Amino acid sequence: MSTETLKKSTLMGSNVVKTTAVQLFEEKRVRTYWDETAEERYFSVVDVVEILTDSINPRDYWFRMKQRVQLEDGIELSTICRQLKLMSSDGKKYNTDCANTQSLLRIIQSIPSPKAEPFKQWLARVGYERIQETIDPEQSIDRARENWQRLGRSEKWIQQRMSGQETRNKLTDYWKESGVQEQNEFAALTNIIHREWTGLTVKEHKELKDLKSQNLRDHMSEAELIFTALAELSTRQIAEAEQAVGFPENAQASKRGGVVAKNARRELESETGKSVVTGENFLPPKMTKKIIVKP
C-alpha cells in the first residue's frame, strides 16, 4: 500500500478529523479536544501546568493555584474551563479541566515560568496548523509523521505505526456501529485483546516499559506493533463474521482475536528464541546527577 493510499485510508477510518488528539511541545504531550461545533481547540490544563512548572504533582499544583488566584485576584479559574473526557495514562477517559486558547493564556499569566513565552508561541502555531488541517485533513497525518521523525523513529517503524492505526480505526468504527459504548467499553475491549496476545494488561505493559502518561503504541517495537495490528485485525474480522453486537459479544470476539495473535507470537518466539513483548522504549536516557565531594 502506498503512503498516499495509507494516508487516505487512515483519514477515512478516523472520520477525517479526530475529536481528541495529542500535541507535542518540546517533546512533551498535551492532550487536546477539538469542538467541531464551535470550531475551537481545548487543552488539558494539567498537562500545561506540568510542562510549565515541571511539578511532580501537577494536579495538586493546579488545585492550589486556583485557590491562590481566587484569594489574590478574586477570579475563579474553574469558570473559564470546561470539563471534558480525555484519555488518561491507564487507558480510560476521565473528566479533565480543559481551556481554550484565550482562557489558557489567562491561566498562564498566573504561572511564573521561563517557558511561558515559548508556550504562547506554540499555542499560536497549533491554532494555525489546525486551520490548515481543516482545509486539508491530510496535513494532520503529515504532522504525526513529522513528530515521529523528530523523535528519531525509522521510516519502517513510522509506516507500521500508521498502518496499525488504520487497522485500529477500522476496529473502533465497527465497535461504534455495533453498539459498543465509546468510553469505558472501548478501553475494556482493548484491554481484553492486549492481555490475550501479550499476557499483560495495557497498564502492566506500560509499567514494563517504564511509561507513565506516554502512549504505549508510540513506544512499541516494530514486532509489537505488528502483533497488535494482527490481534485487532483478527478481532474485527471475527466480530464481522459473527455479526457481534454490544459489549458481551464483542468481548468474546476480542478474546478470540487476541488468541490468534498469541499463537502467532508463540510460534515466532519458538523459532527465534526472542521475546516479542519487551520492556524496551523510546524514552530519552535518564540523566544521572553527579555527586561532587568537596575536599
N, C-alpha and C positions, 0 to 999 in steps of 0.2 A: 504494500500500500504506500503510495506517495505521501510526502509530507503534506502537500496541498489537500489531498483527499482526507488524510487523517485529521487535519485542522477542521475541515467542514463537518466530518462525522462527529468529532468531539463537540463542536458547537451545537449541532442538531441534537445530540444526545443530552446536552445540558440545557435545552430550550434557549439557546443562543447566549443568554447572559445569566449568570448565577446571581441569586439574591444575596448570598453571603460569600465572602471571599477573604483572602488573607493578603495584605500588602506588606512589603518589606521596607523598613527604614534602617539603614546601616546594618543589614542582615538580621534585624530583629523583627519579629512578626507582630502585626497589628491586625486584629480581626475587624472586619468591616461588614456593613449591611447596606444594600442599595434599595432604597424605597422607589419602586418603579412608578408609583402614582405621583409622588412629589418630585421625582427625579432628583433625589438628594442622597448623598452618602453619609452614613453614620459610622463612627469609630468607637471601638471599645475604650472607655475612659481608663480602665485599669491597665490595659496594655500600654497606653500612652504614658500613664503615671510611672509604670515600671521602667520604660525607656528613658524618661527624663530624669528620674531620681535614682535609678539603679537600686531601688529598695528591694530588700529580700521578701518584704510583705507588702506589695503594692495595694492590696485590698484594704489593709489596715491604714496605710498612708492616705488613701482616698477617703476613708471614713473620717479620719481625724482632720483631714484638710477641709472637708465640708463643714465640720463643726467650727473650725478656726475662722473660715471665711464668713460664716453666718454671724459669729460673735464680732469680728472686726469690721466687716463691711455691710452686715445686715442682708446678705444675699444667700438664698437657699439654692445651692448649685444643683440639687436634685431636680428642681423645677425646670431647668434648661436641658435636662437629659430625658432620654426615652429608655424604657426597659424593653430590650429585645433579646430574643433567644439566640445565643451564639454557641458554637461548639466549644466545649471545654477540653482539657487535656485527657479526660477519661473517656472521650468519645461520645459524651452526652451533651445535650443542649440545655443551657440554663439561662434564666433572666439575667441580663447584664446591663449595667448603666452604659448607655451609648450617647454620643453627642454629634451633632452635625458640625460642619466646619466653623460656623460662626460661634456656636456655643463652646466648641473645643478651644478656640482662640481665647475666649474669656477664661476658661479653666486654666490654660497655660499661663496666663498672666499671674496666677497665684502660686505658680511653681517656680521657685528660684533654681534655674538650671542653665548651664552654658550651652545645652543642646536646644534651648527654646527656639532661637532664631533659625538654625538649620532645619528644625522640625516644621516651623511655619512655612519655609520654602518648600519642603517636601509636601506639605498639605496642598499648597497651590499647584504643584506639579501633578499630584494624584488627581486633583479636580480636573485639570486639563486633559489628562490621559483618559479619564472616564468619559468625557465628552467625545473624544476621538473614538473610543471603543463603542459608543452608542452609534456613531456614524458608520464605523467599520468594526463589527464584533470580532473579526479575526485578530485584531490587534491585541485582545486580551490573551489569546494563545501565544502570540509572539512575545508578549511581555513575560509570560510564565517561562518560556524558553530562555529568554534573556536573563531572567533571575537565576535559573538553574545553571546557565553558562557562567554567570558571575560567581556562583558558589563553587565552581570547579567541576561540575558534573560533565561526564563524557557525552558525546553525541549519541552513542549507543544507549547509554542509560536514559538520556532525555527522551529518546524515541520510545523506549519501553515504558517509561513513566506516562507518556502521553497516550500510548496505545492502551495501557492499563486503565487510564482514566476514562477512555472511550468505553471500555468493557464495563467499568463501574457505572457509568451514566446509563447505559442500556439496562443494567440490572435495576437500578433505582427507579427508572422510568416504568419498568414492569411492576415493581412494588407499588408505585403510586396508582397505577391503573387497576391493580388487583385489590385495592382497599387496605393496604398497609398504612398505618399512621406514620407520617414522615419523621416525627421527632424520636421518641424513645424506641419505637419498634424498629426503625431503620438501624439504630445503634445495636439493638439486641440481635437482629438478624446478622449484621456484620460480625458481631462477636461469635455467633454460632459457627459461621463459616470459618472464621480465623482460628478459633480454638480447635476445630475439627482437623484442619490441614496442618497447623503448626504444633498443636499440643499446648498452646499458650493462649490466654485471653489477649485482647489488644493491649490492655493495661500491663500485663506481665511481659509482653513483647517489648513495650516501650521501656519498662524497667530494665530489661535485659540489655537494651541499647543505651541506657542511661539518659533517656529522653524525658522531658517534662512537658512543656507546652508545645514542643515541636510536633509536626505532622509525621506520623510513623512512616508513611509511604515515601516521604522525602528522604528518609534515611535507610530505606531498604536497599539491599544489594540487587543486582540485575536478576539473580535467580529468585530471590524473594518476591520481586515484582512479577516475574513470570508465573510463579505458582499461585500468587494471589489472584492474578488475572484468570488463570485456569480454574481456580475454585469458584470465582464469580461467574465466569462464562458457563461452567457446568451447572451452577445453581440456577441461572436464568433458563437454560435450555431444559433442565429437568422440570422447573416450575411451569414453563410453557407447555411441555408435553403432558404434564399432569393437570394443566389449567388450574394451578393453585390460586386460591382466593383467600384473603385475610391472613392474619399473622400465623395461626397454628399450621396451616397447610404450607405456607412459605417457609416456616421454621423447619419443617421436615425436608423440604427441597434444599434448604441451606445446608442442613446436616449431610445430606447425600452428595451435594456438590462439593462440600469440603472433603468428604471421603475420597472422591475421585482424585483430588489434588494430593491428598495424603498418601494414597497408594503410589502415585507417580513420584512423589518426593522420596518415599522409602526405596523405590526401585533405583532412583538416581544415586541416592546415598550409598546403597549397597554396591553400586558399580564404581563409584569414585572414592568411597571411604571418607567423604567430607560431609559435614552437616550443612544443609541448605539454610536453616534458621540460625542466625548468628547474632552476636552482640555488637557487631561492627556498625559504625555510624559515620556520618559526615560532619560531626561536631568539630569545631576548631580545637586544637590542642589546649589542654588546660595549662594556664600559666602557674608556675610554681614560684612562691615567694622565697627569695634568698635571705637567709638569716645572717646578718653581719655581726660577728662577735668582736666587740671592741677590746683592744688590748688593755 
